[in-house]
Amino acid sequence: MLWAFALVTLTPRALFAVADPALLKAKSEAEAKGYIFETSRDDILAKARKEGRVKILSGWGRDLFPYLREAFKKKYPFIDVHIEETAGIDAAQRNTLEVKSGGARGWDIVNNHPDFYSEMAPHFKKFDILGMARHGILGIPLPMIDPVNRNIIEVGSQVQVLAFNKKLIAPEKVPASWQGLLGPEFKEKKFALDMRPTQIASLIPAWGLEKTIEFARKLAAQNPIWVRGGERNVTSVASGEFQVFLAPNYSTVRRAQAKDPTRALDFKVLEPVPTRLSKSPGLLAVAEHPYAALLWLEFEASPEAQKIADKHEPYGASIYVPGSALEELTRGKRLSVIDWSHFHKMKQYQEKIVEAYGFPKAGK
């Protein structure tokens, strides 16, 4: 009789959670590895409602925040959202040190920069996001979740292109392949190359380490114009300072095109297309509002939030989202993706490319 009473008082979703052997098995396996596995979305919502707020240190640009906050509040009016921007390698390094030292208390979610991925990963709360998404508890596309750590997601991507000034060089003379930059017509200050080799390192998944390092050596032998940074140097291409720039983010080029009164700035997509995960928020182990934060992570990965990102932080949505600007740009093309198997190795890759460039080292 007592059993019957307990059974009828369970909600249909809770009853399914208790009765589903596959869900119980997934929970048991996750917990054996030290992960938290919630079997009921209703429970997540109830816990988030009690928390009532979430605090985020985000890798998105601040112009995006009002739109994300408004859309999230429509879904979860019981959660207050505080969000601030963190941008650049210096900020990423500072955030990493704060997280490791315990100085990041008060934040629920922080941005996880690829250069510090391995250092940050142990400090994230061990929700089995992958397992919960696989069983429909969370609505996050599986390719957007780290399959090894299982508790870290990516919500944005970057694709790198060849930018050029079509008033200085005819589009048909712009290389149609990466190797085209090694021709004699591009020797001696004929193209600009970023000293931070994110774009060249992103060719490693397609080419392998050895071929990519050899290509880096040959690029350096062309004696390019060494520069640092994307946005400023894309503007320099538009103004005619450089004829070719290898290889800024597609989003940076498109934003600069919108501001270019000369309409001289153009780009080519070379294959394999360097593609990388660029926004990887992590839910801190010390988070005060972990369930509200879990809902925020799910929201960032949703089609609604991704559409907002494509519009208000143009062309920044994940390549894993069908219909996103980057998915459409690269559809049918061969990609070289810094995915989860490479994401944590980017710092190592870039160090090897810099060594191949042959820059002088500081002496005593």
Secondary structure as the mmCIF struct_conf table of DSSP 4:
data_model
#
loop_
_struct_conf.conf_type_id
_struct_conf.id
_struct_conf.beg_label_comp_id
_struct_conf.beg_label_asym_id
_struct_conf.beg_label_seq_id
_struct_conf.end_label_comp_id
_struct_conf.end_label_asym_id
_struct_conf.end_label_seq_id
HELX_RH_AL_P HELX_RH_AL_P1 LEU A 2 THR A 9
BEND BEND1 LEU A 10 LEU A 10
HELX_RH_AL_P HELX_RH_AL_P2 PRO A 12 ALA A 19
HELX_RH_AL_P HELX_RH_AL_P3 PRO A 21 ALA A 32
TURN_TY1_P TURN_TY1_P1 LYS A 33 GLY A 34
STRN STRN1 ILE A 36 ILE A 36
BEND BEND2 THR A 39 THR A 39
HELX_RH_AL_P HELX_RH_AL_P4 ARG A 41 GLU A 51
STRN STRN2 ARG A 53 SER A 58
BEND BEND3 GLY A 59 TRP A 60
HELX_RH_3T_P HELX_RH_3T_P1 ARG A 62 LEU A 64
HELX_RH_AL_P HELX_RH_AL_P5 PHE A 65 LYS A 75
TURN_TY1_P TURN_TY1_P2 PRO A 77 PHE A 78
STRN STRN3 ASP A 80 GLU A 85
BEND BEND4 GLY A 88 GLY A 88
HELX_RH_AL_P HELX_RH_AL_P6 ILE A 89 SER A 101
TURN_TY1_P TURN_TY1_P3 GLY A 102 GLY A 106
BEND BEND5 ASP A 108 ASP A 108
STRN STRN4 ILE A 109 ASN A 111
HELX_RH_3T_P HELX_RH_3T_P2 PRO A 114 PHE A 116
HELX_RH_AL_P HELX_RH_AL_P7 TYR A 117 MET A 120
HELX_RH_3T_P HELX_RH_3T_P3 ALA A 121 HIS A 123
STRN STRN5 PHE A 124 PHE A 124
STRN STRN6 PHE A 127 PHE A 127
HELX_RH_AL_P HELX_RH_AL_P8 ILE A 129 ARG A 134
TURN_TY1_P TURN_TY1_P4 HIS A 135 GLY A 136
BEND BEND6 ILE A 137 LEU A 138
HELX_RH_3T_P HELX_RH_3T_P4 LEU A 142 MET A 144
STRN STRN7 ILE A 145 ILE A 145
TURN_TY1_P TURN_TY1_P5 PRO A 147 ASN A 149
BEND BEND7 ARG A 150 ASN A 151
STRN STRN8 ILE A 152 ILE A 153
STRN STRN9 GLY A 156 ASN A 165
TURN_TY1_P TURN_TY1_P6 LYS A 166 LEU A 168
BEND BEND8 ILE A 169 ILE A 169
HELX_RH_3T_P HELX_RH_3T_P5 PRO A 171 LYS A 173
BEND BEND9 VAL A 174 VAL A 174
BEND BEND10 ALA A 176 SER A 177
HELX_RH_3T_P HELX_RH_3T_P6 TRP A 178 LEU A 182
BEND BEND11 GLY A 183 GLY A 183
HELX_RH_3T_P HELX_RH_3T_P7 PRO A 184 PHE A 186
BEND BEND12 GLU A 188 PHE A 191
STRN STRN10 ALA A 192 ASP A 194
BEND BEND13 MET A 195 ARG A 196
HELX_RH_AL_P HELX_RH_AL_P9 THR A 198 ALA A 201
TURN_TY1_P TURN_TY1_P7 SER A 202 LEU A 203
HELX_RH_AL_P HELX_RH_AL_P10 ILE A 204 TRP A 207
HELX_RH_AL_P HELX_RH_AL_P11 LEU A 209 ALA A 221
TURN_TY1_P TURN_TY1_P8 GLN A 222 GLN A 222
STRN STRN11 ILE A 225 VAL A 227
BEND BEND14 GLY A 230 GLY A 230
HELX_RH_AL_P HELX_RH_AL_P12 GLU A 231 SER A 239
TURN_TY1_P TURN_TY1_P9 GLY A 240 GLY A 240
BEND BEND15 GLU A 241 GLU A 241
BEND BEND16 GLN A 243 GLN A 243
STRN STRN12 VAL A 244 ASN A 249
HELX_RH_AL_P HELX_RH_AL_P13 TYR A 250 LYS A 259
TURN_TY1_P TURN_TY1_P10 PRO A 261 THR A 262
STRN STRN13 LEU A 265 LYS A 268
BEND BEND17 GLU A 271 PRO A 272
STRN STRN14 VAL A 273 LYS A 279
STRN STRN15 PRO A 281 LEU A 283
STRN STRN16 LEU A 284 LEU A 284
TURN_TY1_P TURN_TY1_P11 ALA A 285 VAL A 286
BEND BEND18 GLU A 288 GLU A 288
HELX_RH_AL_P HELX_RH_AL_P14 PRO A 290 GLU A 300
TURN_TY1_P TURN_TY1_P12 ALA A 301 ALA A 301
BEND BEND19 SER A 302 SER A 302
HELX_RH_AL_P HELX_RH_AL_P15 PRO A 303 HIS A 312
TURN_TY1_P TURN_TY1_P13 GLU A 313 TYR A 315
STRN STRN17 ALA A 317 ALA A 317
TURN_TY1_P TURN_TY1_P14 ILE A 319 TYR A 320
BEND BEND20 VAL A 321 VAL A 321
TURN_TY1_P TURN_TY1_P15 PRO A 322 GLY A 323
HELX_RH_AL_P HELX_RH_AL_P16 ALA A 325 THR A 330
TURN_TY1_P TURN_TY1_P16 ARG A 331 GLY A 332
BEND BEND21 LYS A 333 LYS A 333
STRN STRN18 LEU A 335 ILE A 338
HELX_RH_AL_P HELX_RH_AL_P17 TRP A 340 PHE A 343
TURN_TY1_P TURN_TY1_P17 HIS A 344 LYS A 345
HELX_RH_AL_P HELX_RH_AL_P18 MET A 346 TYR A 357
TURN_TY1_P TURN_TY1_P18 GLY A 358 GLY A 358
HELX_LH_PP_P HELX_LH_PP_P1 PHE A 359 ALA A 362
#
